[in-house]
Amino acid sequence: MTPKWPLLETLTVNGYLSSIDLSLAQELLKGDPAPLESAAALICYLSLTARCGHLCIVIEGKQIIPDPIATWNENRYAEKGEMQEAVAKDLLQQALNLISVGSHELPHKIITEITQYETQSSLVQTPMCRMGNRFYFHRHWYYETFLLEHYHKFISHSPRITPDIHLVGTKVKKLKEQNRLLPEQAQAILNACINTLTIICGGPGTGKTYTAGILISTLWDALTDLQKEKFEIALAAPTGKAASNLQKSLLNATKGIDKLSSLQAKTLHALLSIRGSGAPQEIEPLAYDLVIVDESSMIDVRLMGALFAAMKPGARLILLGDGHQLPAVESGSLFADFVQNEKNPSVKGRVNYLNTCLRVELQGILDLADAINRGNSEGTLRLFENGSQESGIQRLIVKNEKNAAKEICSLAFQSYKMHNLSSLDPKDLLAHFNRFRLLSPLRKGPFGVEEINRLVGQELKKSLSEKAFGEVLFIAPIMLLKNDYRLELFNGETGVLIRPSYRPNQGDFEIGTGDYALFASKDGEVKRVPALLLPPFEYAYCLSVHKSQGSEFDHLLLLLPPGAECFGRELLYTAVTRARRQLSLWSDDATLSAIVQRTNCRLSGISQRIATGQQ
């Protein structure tokens, strides 16, 4: 018999709760003879926050983190209809109170109480657990605890292979005197030589991968010949595109070092031999003495735990990333959690900030990024009001708001038109299509990636059909949707599709035998791949902000339609820092102000457990 939970059912009907969350509560409480609505409310909310990437929720009396009312409003299924604002507000407040009550009324058979002295990852056998004021589902408790167990185990060791510290210091000092290293970069290298874990955190243009490259060459030069024979290095990143970018960035640093010239960056899944959702306990130990991981903010809790578990005792792990960027698609924001603990004794000296931007042309965009990070909506609006082509920041004003999407696409079309091409040389083609890009936080809707790509493609087809009745040359940017390790093509990688004998009435994905695609290769050259061999792809006139991570474009046009404010400032920061020289924004003041004021920090117990020495 289905339990009667009138308040939760009303909220589900009106889109504030998902039927998925309600079904989970029914499943967990089905053995209870009189399942309480308060217990169900807590389960529903924990389920929603888990889908939003949080590892846990905090309940302290009537204070609940993250805020349930804000979370329900932001994740509401609006198509389920409208409810009077006053009525909705009252019902949501009642539901919030139910969650607070439910924290004391969960059946013992579904929740385990854990003390700070009983924190082994294998301890919990129930679907949920509680540690102090934090509530978890078993899966997230397990992943968080597994990570912390192996984190503490890893940092308890000293580096197994020690370089000549005097040689390291001499080289670093010389590079500083030659203005090839900033003091903060030099300190990061010195710290990495004496620690097993080093975190290098910095925004765009601060030289994170440059510092990693100097670290590799400095460390290598300070090893004995015998040490070099045994010293193994691995490069990795969460995605294939990021791994490819890392390898390109480190190419110069490893040039001339025979053993390092063949270094191949891998995805973390490939490095750890993880297939799908492989459990952490199945991870094979790594034989490497130095592992450098880029774009670490994109690593979720399961993958980060697997990485620490696989590290050889006494090896060095270097995590590069930007703590202000969007977190992982899956659960947790581990890189930000580690960075937050910089003053803790177990982390001190391991977290290194690179604050100096080395690219002068980025200064206006960096000022904007700083205002966004500080949640300064007034400052952000002012920068756009005073923006100009010289500052690199401009507001896009459309003539007709009702036809804004079409007007925006027409403007974008001017940047993508074929007659703008100065040459059909492969390198020139790739450079041309990397100069400009549209970004949107949305996948669906009139300003979503799918619709904008359709409209821009439509404009291009129209211009081609007006010029010729037969076959024409058609060139378009694309993004790969899956990895193909055999061809060294990776999910999220962008390239250019060339169709020499295209007919405007052809389908978008009717690939011919003469069609081919171009991609930048790791050695700085261009790779040509027959289009028939490509993994699944989509046209990429417009990219989602999430998929743009790791990419940069000379000119970026960011679309922030009403409703985008629910994503928070992390998304906005990630988007604006994809621009190398010019950023244009289409948004109203209210949406822009709201997105800057909102933060989507994910909740976990990691910072607190590291700070208190808990595993």
C-alpha positions as CSV (number, residue, x, y, z in Angstrom):
1,M,0.0,0.0,0.0
2,T,1.4,3.4,-1.0
3,P,1.8,5.7,2.0
4,K,-0.2,8.9,2.2
5,W,2.1,11.9,2.3
6,P,-0.2,14.8,1.2
7,L,2.3,17.6,1.4
8,L,5.0,15.7,-0.6
9,E,2.4,14.6,-3.1
10,T,1.2,18.2,-3.6
11,L,4.8,19.4,-4.1
12,T,5.4,16.6,-6.6
13,V,2.3,17.4,-8.6
14,N,3.4,21.1,-8.8
15,G,6.9,20.3,-9.9
16,Y,8.8,21.1,-6.7
17,L,9.7,17.4,-6.0
18,S,10.6,14.8,-8.5
19,S,8.7,11.5,-8.7
20,I,12.2,9.9,-8.7
21,D,12.8,11.3,-5.2
22,L,9.4,10.3,-3.9
23,S,9.7,6.8,-5.3
24,L,13.1,6.4,-3.5
25,A,11.5,7.5,-0.2
26,Q,8.7,5.0,-0.7
27,E,11.2,2.2,-1.5
28,L,13.4,2.9,1.6
29,L,10.5,3.2,4.0
30,K,8.3,0.4,2.5
31,G,9.1,-2.1,5.4
32,D,7.9,0.4,8.0
33,P,4.3,-0.2,9.1
34,A,3.6,3.5,9.5
35,P,6.1,5.5,7.4
36,L,6.3,9.1,8.5
37,E,6.1,11.9,6.0
38,S,8.9,13.7,7.9
39,A,11.3,10.8,7.2
40,A,10.2,10.8,3.6
41,A,10.7,14.5,3.3
42,L,14.4,14.2,4.4
43,I,15.0,11.3,2.0
44,C,13.4,13.2,-0.9
45,Y,15.6,16.2,-0.2
46,L,18.8,14.2,0.2
47,S,18.0,12.6,-3.1
48,L,17.5,16.0,-4.8
49,T,20.8,17.4,-3.4
50,A,22.7,14.2,-4.5
51,R,21.4,14.8,-8.0
52,C,22.8,18.4,-7.7
53,G,26.2,17.1,-6.9
54,H,26.3,17.4,-3.1
55,L,27.7,14.6,-1.1
56,C,25.6,15.3,2.0
57,I,23.3,17.8,3.7
58,V,23.7,19.5,7.1
59,I,20.8,19.7,9.6
60,E,21.3,21.8,12.7
61,G,17.9,22.3,14.3
62,K,15.8,24.2,11.8
63,Q,18.8,25.3,9.8
64,I,19.4,23.1,6.8
65,I,22.3,23.4,4.3
66,P,21.9,23.7,1.3
67,D,18.8,25.8,1.7
68,P,15.8,23.6,0.7
69,I,13.5,26.4,-0.4
70,A,16.1,27.9,-2.8
71,T,17.0,24.4,-4.1
72,W,13.4,23.4,-4.7
73,N,12.7,26.6,-6.6
74,E,15.8,26.3,-8.7
75,N,15.1,22.7,-9.7
76,R,11.4,23.0,-10.1
77,Y,9.7,21.4,-13.2
78,A,8.0,24.6,-14.4
79,E,6.0,22.8,-17.1
80,K,3.9,21.2,-14.3
81,G,2.0,24.4,-13.9
82,E,1.9,27.5,-11.7
83,M,1.1,27.7,-8.1
84,Q,0.2,30.9,-6.3
85,E,3.4,32.4,-4.8
86,A,2.0,32.7,-1.3
87,V,0.6,29.2,-1.3
88,A,3.9,27.8,-2.7
89,K,5.9,29.7,0.0
90,D,3.8,28.3,2.8
91,L,4.0,24.7,1.5
92,L,7.7,24.9,1.0
93,Q,8.2,26.2,4.6
94,Q,6.1,23.3,5.9
95,A,8.3,20.9,3.9
96,L,11.4,22.5,5.3
97,N,10.1,22.0,8.8
98,L,9.3,18.4,8.0
99,I,12.9,17.7,7.0
100,S,14.1,19.1,10.3
101,V,11.7,16.8,12.2
102,G,12.6,13.9,9.9
103,S,16.3,14.1,11.0
104,H,15.1,12.5,14.4
105,E,12.5,10.2,12.9
106,L,14.3,8.1,10.4
107,P,13.9,4.3,11.1
108,H,17.0,2.8,12.6
109,K,17.1,0.1,10.0
110,I,17.9,2.5,7.2
111,I,20.4,4.8,8.9
112,T,23.7,4.3,10.8
113,E,25.0,6.8,13.4
114,I,28.8,7.2,13.0
115,T,31.2,8.8,15.5
116,Q,34.5,10.4,14.5
117,Y,36.3,7.4,15.8
118,E,34.4,4.9,13.6
119,T,35.0,6.1,10.1
120,Q,36.1,3.1,8.0
121,S,34.6,3.1,4.6
122,S,33.4,-0.5,5.1
123,L,31.5,0.4,8.3
124,V,28.1,1.5,7.0
125,Q,25.7,-1.3,5.9
126,T,22.5,0.8,5.8
127,P,21.2,3.0,2.8
128,M,21.9,6.2,4.8
129,C,24.3,7.3,7.5
130,R,24.7,10.3,9.8
131,M,27.9,11.8,11.2
132,G,27.2,14.6,13.6
133,N,24.9,17.0,11.7
134,R,25.7,15.6,8.3
135,F,23.4,13.1,6.5
136,Y,24.7,10.9,3.6
137,F,23.5,8.2,1.3
138,H,25.7,5.1,1.8
139,R,27.3,5.5,-1.7
140,H,28.5,9.1,-1.0
141,W,29.6,8.3,2.5
142,Y,31.6,5.4,1.1
143,Y,33.3,7.4,-1.7
144,E,34.1,10.3,0.7
145,T,35.5,8.1,3.4
146,F,37.5,5.9,0.8
147,L,39.0,9.1,-0.6
148,L,40.0,10.4,2.9
149,E,41.5,7.1,4.0
150,H,43.8,7.0,0.9
151,Y,44.5,10.7,1.0
152,H,45.8,10.5,4.6
153,K,47.7,7.3,3.8
154,F,49.4,8.9,0.7
155,I,50.4,12.2,2.4
156,S,51.9,10.4,5.4
157,H,54.8,9.2,3.2
158,S,57.8,11.3,2.2
159,P,58.9,11.2,-1.5
160,R,60.7,7.9,-2.3
161,I,63.1,9.4,-4.8
162,T,64.8,12.6,-3.6
163,P,66.5,14.9,-6.0
164,D,69.6,17.0,-5.2
165,I,67.8,19.8,-3.4
166,H,70.9,22.1,-3.8
167,L,70.7,21.6,-7.6
168,V,67.0,22.3,-7.6
169,G,67.4,25.5,-5.6
170,T,70.3,26.7,-7.9
171,K,68.3,26.1,-11.1
172,V,65.1,27.7,-9.7
173,K,67.1,30.8,-8.5
174,K,68.7,31.1,-11.9
175,L,65.3,30.9,-13.7
176,K,63.9,33.6,-11.4
177,E,66.9,35.9,-12.1
178,Q,66.3,35.3,-15.8
179,N,62.6,36.3,-15.3
180,R,61.6,32.9,-16.6
181,L,59.9,32.1,-13.2
182,L,57.8,34.2,-10.9
183,P,58.4,33.8,-7.1
184,E,55.1,32.0,-6.7
185,Q,55.9,29.6,-9.5
186,A,59.4,29.0,-8.0
187,Q,57.9,28.3,-4.6
188,A,55.4,25.7,-6.1
189,I,58.4,23.9,-7.7
190,L,60.4,23.8,-4.5
191,N,57.3,22.6,-2.6
192,A,56.7,19.8,-5.1
193,C,60.3,18.6,-4.7
194,I,59.8,17.9,-0.9
195,N,56.1,16.8,-0.8
196,T,54.2,13.9,-2.1
197,L,51.1,16.0,-2.8
198,T,51.3,19.4,-4.5
199,I,48.3,21.5,-5.5
200,I,48.9,24.3,-8.0
201,C,45.8,26.6,-8.3
202,G,45.5,29.5,-10.6
203,G,43.3,31.3,-13.1
204,P,43.8,31.6,-16.8
205,G,47.2,32.9,-18.0
206,T,48.9,32.3,-14.6
207,G,51.2,29.5,-16.1
208,K,50.0,26.4,-14.3
209,T,51.1,24.0,-17.0
210,Y,54.2,26.1,-17.7
211,T,55.2,25.7,-14.0
212,A,54.5,21.9,-14.3
213,G,56.8,21.8,-17.3
214,I,59.6,23.6,-15.5
215,L,59.0,21.3,-12.5
216,I,59.5,18.2,-14.7
217,S,62.8,19.4,-16.2
218,T,64.1,20.8,-12.9
219,L,63.4,17.6,-11.0
220,W,64.8,15.5,-13.8
221,D,68.1,17.4,-14.0
222,A,68.5,17.0,-10.2
223,L,68.3,13.2,-10.3
224,T,71.3,10.9,-10.6
225,D,71.7,8.6,-13.6
226,L,70.6,5.6,-11.5
227,Q,67.5,7.5,-10.3
228,K,66.6,8.5,-13.8
229,E,66.6,4.9,-14.9
230,K,63.9,4.1,-12.4
231,F,61.9,7.3,-12.5
232,E,58.6,7.0,-14.3
233,I,56.2,9.9,-15.2
234,A,52.6,10.0,-16.1
235,L,50.4,12.9,-17.4
236,A,46.6,12.7,-17.1
237,A,43.4,14.8,-17.1
238,P,39.7,14.0,-16.6
239,T,38.9,14.2,-20.3
240,G,40.6,13.3,-23.5
241,K,40.6,16.9,-24.7
242,A,42.2,18.1,-21.5
243,A,44.8,15.3,-21.7
244,S,45.7,16.3,-25.2
245,N,46.0,20.0,-24.2
246,L,48.3,19.1,-21.3
247,Q,50.6,17.1,-23.6
248,K,50.8,19.9,-26.1
249,S,51.6,22.4,-23.3
250,L,54.4,20.3,-21.8
251,L,56.0,19.5,-25.2
252,N,58.7,22.2,-24.9
253,A,59.5,21.4,-21.3
254,T,60.3,17.7,-22.2
255,K,62.1,18.4,-25.5
256,G,65.6,17.2,-25.4
257,I,65.0,14.6,-22.6
258,D,65.0,11.3,-24.5
259,K,63.0,9.3,-21.9
260,L,60.4,12.0,-21.6
261,S,59.9,12.8,-25.3
262,S,57.6,9.8,-25.7
263,L,55.3,10.8,-22.8
264,Q,51.6,10.3,-23.7
265,A,49.0,12.0,-21.7
266,K,46.0,9.8,-20.8
267,T,42.5,10.3,-19.4
268,L,42.3,9.5,-15.7
269,H,40.0,6.6,-16.6
270,A,42.6,5.2,-19.0
271,L,45.5,5.8,-16.5
272,L,43.6,4.0,-13.7
273,S,42.1,1.3,-16.0
274,I,38.6,2.2,-14.9
275,R,35.8,1.0,-17.1
276,G,32.4,2.7,-16.7
277,S,31.6,3.0,-13.0
278,G,34.3,0.5,-11.8
279,A,34.5,0.4,-8.0
280,P,37.5,2.0,-6.3
281,Q,38.6,-1.3,-4.7
282,E,39.2,-2.7,-8.2
283,I,41.9,-0.1,-9.0
284,E,45.3,-1.3,-10.0
285,P,48.3,0.3,-8.3
286,L,50.3,2.8,-10.5
287,A,54.0,2.3,-11.0
288,Y,54.7,6.0,-11.6
289,D,57.0,8.2,-9.4
290,L,55.5,11.5,-10.7
291,V,51.8,11.9,-11.8
292,I,50.7,15.3,-13.1
293,V,46.9,15.8,-13.5
294,D,45.5,18.9,-15.2
295,E,41.9,20.3,-15.0
296,S,41.6,18.8,-11.5
297,S,38.5,20.8,-10.7
298,M,36.6,18.4,-13.1
299,I,37.4,15.3,-11.0
300,D,34.5,13.8,-9.0
301,V,34.7,12.1,-5.6
302,R,34.9,8.5,-7.0
303,L,37.6,9.3,-9.4
304,M,39.7,11.3,-6.9
305,G,39.4,8.5,-4.4
306,A,40.6,6.0,-7.1
307,L,43.5,8.2,-7.9
308,F,44.8,8.5,-4.3
309,A,44.3,4.7,-3.8
310,A,46.3,3.9,-6.9
311,M,49.3,6.2,-6.1
312,K,52.5,4.4,-5.1
313,P,53.7,5.2,-1.6
314,G,56.3,7.9,-1.8
315,A,55.3,9.0,-5.4
316,R,54.6,12.6,-6.2
317,L,51.1,13.8,-7.3
318,I,50.7,17.2,-8.8
319,L,47.1,18.5,-9.2
320,L,46.7,21.5,-11.4
321,G,43.4,23.4,-11.6
322,D,41.3,26.5,-11.0
323,G,39.2,26.2,-7.9
324,H,36.7,28.9,-9.1
325,Q,35.7,26.9,-12.2
326,L,32.7,24.6,-12.5
327,P,33.1,21.4,-10.5
328,A,32.8,17.9,-11.8
329,V,29.7,16.8,-13.7
330,E,29.3,14.0,-11.1
331,S,29.3,14.3,-7.3
332,G,31.6,16.6,-5.3
333,S,34.0,19.5,-5.8
334,L,37.1,17.9,-4.5
335,F,39.7,20.3,-5.8
336,A,37.9,23.2,-4.1
337,D,37.6,21.2,-0.9
338,F,41.4,20.6,-0.9
339,V,42.2,24.2,-1.6
340,Q,39.9,25.4,1.2
341,N,42.1,23.6,3.7
342,E,45.3,25.4,2.7
343,K,46.0,26.5,6.3
344,N,45.5,23.1,7.8
345,P,48.8,21.5,8.9
346,S,48.2,18.4,6.7
347,V,47.7,20.6,3.7
348,K,50.0,23.6,4.5
349,G,52.7,24.0,1.9
350,R,50.9,21.7,-0.4
351,V,48.6,24.3,-1.8
352,N,50.3,26.9,-4.1
353,Y,48.5,29.9,-5.6
354,L,49.5,31.4,-8.9
355,N,48.0,34.9,-8.9
356,T,49.9,36.7,-11.6
357,C,48.4,36.7,-15.1
358,L,51.2,36.6,-17.7
359,R,49.0,37.7,-20.6
360,V,48.5,41.4,-20.8
361,E,45.6,41.2,-23.3
362,L,43.5,39.3,-20.6
363,Q,43.6,42.1,-18.0
364,G,40.0,43.4,-18.6
365,I,38.6,39.9,-18.6
366,L,40.6,39.1,-15.4
367,D,39.2,42.1,-13.7
368,L,35.7,40.9,-14.6
369,A,36.5,37.3,-13.4
370,D,37.7,38.8,-10.1
371,A,34.5,40.8,-9.6
372,I,32.5,37.6,-10.4
373,N,34.4,35.5,-7.9
374,R,33.9,38.0,-5.1
375,G,30.1,38.0,-5.8
376,N,30.3,41.7,-6.7
377,S,27.3,42.2,-8.9
378,E,27.5,46.0,-9.0
379,G,31.2,45.8,-10.0
380,T,30.4,43.3,-12.7
381,L,27.6,45.4,-14.1
382,R,29.8,48.5,-14.0
383,L,32.6,46.7,-16.0
384,F,30.1,45.9,-18.7
385,E,28.6,49.4,-18.7
386,N,32.1,50.9,-19.2
387,G,33.2,48.1,-21.5
388,S,34.7,48.7,-24.9
389,Q,36.6,46.9,-27.6
390,E,39.8,48.1,-26.0
391,S,38.9,46.7,-22.6
392,G,37.9,43.3,-24.2
393,I,34.5,43.4,-22.6
394,Q,31.3,44.4,-24.3
395,R,27.5,44.1,-23.9
396,L,25.6,42.9,-27.0
397,I,22.4,44.9,-27.5
398,V,19.9,43.4,-29.9
399,K,17.4,45.5,-31.8
400,N,14.4,43.3,-31.3
401,E,14.2,41.2,-28.1
402,K,11.4,39.1,-29.6
403,N,13.7,37.9,-32.3
404,A,16.8,37.9,-30.2
405,A,17.9,34.4,-31.0
406,K,17.7,34.9,-34.7
407,E,19.5,38.3,-34.5
408,I,22.3,36.8,-32.4
409,C,22.7,33.9,-34.8
410,S,22.8,36.4,-37.8
411,L,25.7,38.2,-36.0
412,A,27.5,34.9,-35.3
413,F,27.0,33.9,-38.9
414,Q,29.2,36.9,-40.0
415,S,32.1,35.4,-38.0
416,Y,31.6,31.9,-39.5
417,K,31.1,32.8,-43.1
418,M,33.4,31.1,-45.6
419,H,34.4,34.3,-47.4
420,N,36.2,35.4,-44.2
421,L,38.7,32.6,-44.9
422,S,42.1,33.9,-46.0
423,S,43.3,30.5,-46.9
424,L,42.2,26.8,-47.0
425,D,45.5,25.7,-45.4
426,P,44.5,23.2,-42.6
427,K,46.2,25.3,-39.9
428,D,44.5,28.4,-41.1
429,L,41.1,26.7,-41.1
430,L,41.5,25.5,-37.5
431,A,42.7,28.9,-36.4
432,H,39.8,30.6,-38.2
433,F,37.1,28.5,-36.4
434,N,38.9,28.9,-33.1
435,R,38.7,32.7,-33.2
436,F,35.0,33.0,-32.4
437,R,32.5,30.9,-30.4
438,L,29.0,31.2,-29.0
439,L,28.5,29.8,-25.4
440,S,25.3,29.0,-23.6
441,P,24.6,27.4,-20.2
442,L,21.5,25.7,-21.6
443,R,21.1,22.6,-23.8
444,K,17.4,23.1,-24.7
445,G,15.2,26.1,-25.3
446,P,15.3,29.1,-27.7
447,F,18.8,30.1,-26.4
448,G,20.1,26.5,-25.8
449,V,23.0,24.9,-27.6
450,E,20.8,22.7,-29.9
451,E,18.6,25.5,-31.1
452,I,21.4,28.1,-31.6
453,N,23.4,25.5,-33.6
454,R,20.4,24.8,-35.8
455,L,19.8,28.5,-36.5
456,V,23.4,29.3,-37.3
457,G,23.6,26.2,-39.5
458,Q,20.4,27.3,-41.2
459,E,21.9,30.7,-42.0
460,L,25.0,29.2,-43.5
461,K,23.0,26.7,-45.7
462,K,20.9,29.6,-46.9
463,S,23.9,31.6,-47.9
464,L,25.3,28.6,-49.8
465,S,22.1,27.8,-51.7
466,E,21.8,31.4,-52.8
467,K,25.3,31.2,-54.4
468,A,25.1,27.9,-56.2
469,F,22.6,25.3,-57.3
470,G,25.1,22.4,-57.4
471,E,27.9,21.2,-55.2
472,V,29.6,23.7,-52.9
473,L,32.4,23.6,-50.3
474,F,30.9,23.4,-46.8
475,I,33.1,23.9,-43.7
476,A,31.8,23.8,-40.1
477,P,33.1,23.5,-36.5
478,I,32.3,20.2,-34.8
479,M,32.7,18.7,-31.3
480,L,33.3,15.0,-30.7
481,L,30.9,13.2,-28.4
482,K,32.9,10.0,-27.7
483,N,36.5,8.9,-27.5
484,D,38.3,6.9,-30.2
485,Y,41.6,5.9,-28.7
486,R,42.7,4.2,-31.9
487,L,42.4,7.5,-33.8
488,E,43.5,9.5,-30.7
489,L,40.2,11.5,-30.9
490,F,38.6,12.5,-27.6
491,N,35.2,13.4,-26.3
492,G,34.9,17.2,-26.1
493,E,37.6,17.8,-28.7
494,T,36.7,20.4,-31.3
495,G,37.7,20.4,-35.0
496,V,36.6,21.4,-38.4
497,L,34.4,19.3,-40.8
498,I,35.1,19.8,-44.5
499,R,32.6,18.7,-47.1
500,P,34.0,19.5,-50.6
501,S,30.9,18.3,-52.5
502,Y,28.1,19.4,-50.3
503,R,24.6,20.0,-51.5
504,P,22.5,22.5,-49.4
505,N,19.6,20.1,-49.4
506,Q,21.7,17.3,-47.9
507,G,21.1,16.2,-44.3
508,D,23.5,17.6,-41.7
509,F,25.0,14.2,-41.0
510,E,24.8,12.6,-44.5
511,I,28.6,12.2,-44.7
512,G,30.2,11.5,-48.1
513,T,33.3,9.5,-48.9
514,G,35.3,12.7,-49.7
515,D,34.4,14.5,-46.5
516,Y,37.0,14.8,-43.8
517,A,37.7,16.5,-40.5
518,L,40.7,18.4,-39.2
519,F,42.0,18.4,-35.6
520,A,45.0,19.9,-33.9
521,S,47.5,17.1,-33.0
522,K,49.7,16.9,-30.0
523,D,52.9,17.8,-31.9
524,G,51.4,21.1,-33.0
525,E,50.6,19.8,-36.5
526,V,47.1,19.1,-38.0
527,K,45.5,15.7,-38.1
528,R,43.2,14.8,-41.1
529,V,40.6,12.1,-40.5
530,P,38.1,10.8,-43.0
531,A,34.6,11.9,-41.8
532,L,33.3,8.3,-42.2
533,L,35.6,7.2,-39.4
534,L,34.7,9.9,-36.9
535,P,33.1,9.0,-33.6
536,P,29.7,10.6,-33.0
537,F,29.9,14.4,-33.2
538,E,27.7,17.5,-33.2
539,Y,28.0,20.9,-34.9
540,A,29.7,23.4,-32.6
541,Y,28.9,26.9,-33.6
542,C,27.6,27.1,-30.1
543,L,29.0,25.1,-27.1
544,S,27.7,24.5,-23.6
545,V,29.7,26.2,-20.9
546,H,30.4,22.8,-19.3
547,K,31.8,21.4,-22.6
548,S,33.9,24.5,-23.2
549,Q,36.1,23.8,-20.2
550,G,39.7,23.5,-21.3
551,S,39.1,25.5,-24.5
552,E,39.9,29.1,-25.3
553,F,38.7,31.4,-28.1
554,D,39.8,34.9,-29.3
555,H,36.3,36.2,-29.2
556,L,33.4,34.8,-27.2
557,L,29.7,35.6,-27.2
558,L,28.1,34.4,-24.0
559,L,24.3,34.0,-23.9
560,L,22.7,34.3,-20.4
561,P,18.9,34.3,-21.0
562,P,16.4,34.7,-18.0
563,G,16.6,31.5,-15.9
564,A,20.3,31.1,-16.3
565,E,20.9,32.6,-12.8
566,C,20.2,29.3,-11.2
567,F,23.6,28.1,-12.4
568,G,25.6,30.5,-10.2
569,R,28.8,32.5,-10.5
570,E,31.0,29.4,-11.0
571,L,29.5,28.9,-14.5
572,L,29.8,32.6,-15.3
573,Y,33.5,32.6,-14.3
574,T,34.2,29.5,-16.3
575,A,32.5,31.0,-19.4
576,V,34.2,34.4,-19.3
577,T,37.7,32.9,-18.8
578,R,37.3,31.0,-22.1
579,A,37.9,34.3,-23.9
580,R,41.4,35.2,-24.9
581,R,40.9,38.7,-26.1
582,Q,37.2,39.7,-26.5
583,L,34.1,38.9,-24.5
584,S,30.6,39.9,-25.6
585,L,27.6,39.2,-23.4
586,W,23.9,39.0,-24.1
587,S,21.9,39.2,-20.8
588,D,19.6,41.5,-18.9
589,D,20.9,43.2,-15.7
590,A,18.6,41.2,-13.4
591,T,19.8,37.8,-14.7
592,L,23.5,38.9,-14.7
593,S,23.2,40.4,-11.2
594,A,21.5,37.3,-9.8
595,I,24.0,34.8,-11.3
596,V,26.9,36.8,-9.8
597,Q,25.3,36.8,-6.4
598,R,24.6,33.1,-6.4
599,T,27.2,30.5,-5.6
600,N,26.7,26.8,-6.3
601,C,29.3,25.4,-3.8
602,R,28.8,21.7,-3.3
603,L,28.5,20.4,0.2
604,S,30.7,17.6,1.6
605,G,32.4,16.7,4.8
606,I,35.8,16.6,3.3
607,S,37.1,20.0,4.4
608,Q,35.9,19.5,8.0
609,R,37.2,16.0,8.2
610,I,40.6,17.0,6.9
611,A,40.6,20.0,9.4
612,T,39.8,17.7,12.3
613,G,42.1,14.9,11.2
614,Q,39.1,12.5,10.7
615,Q,39.2,9.8,8.0
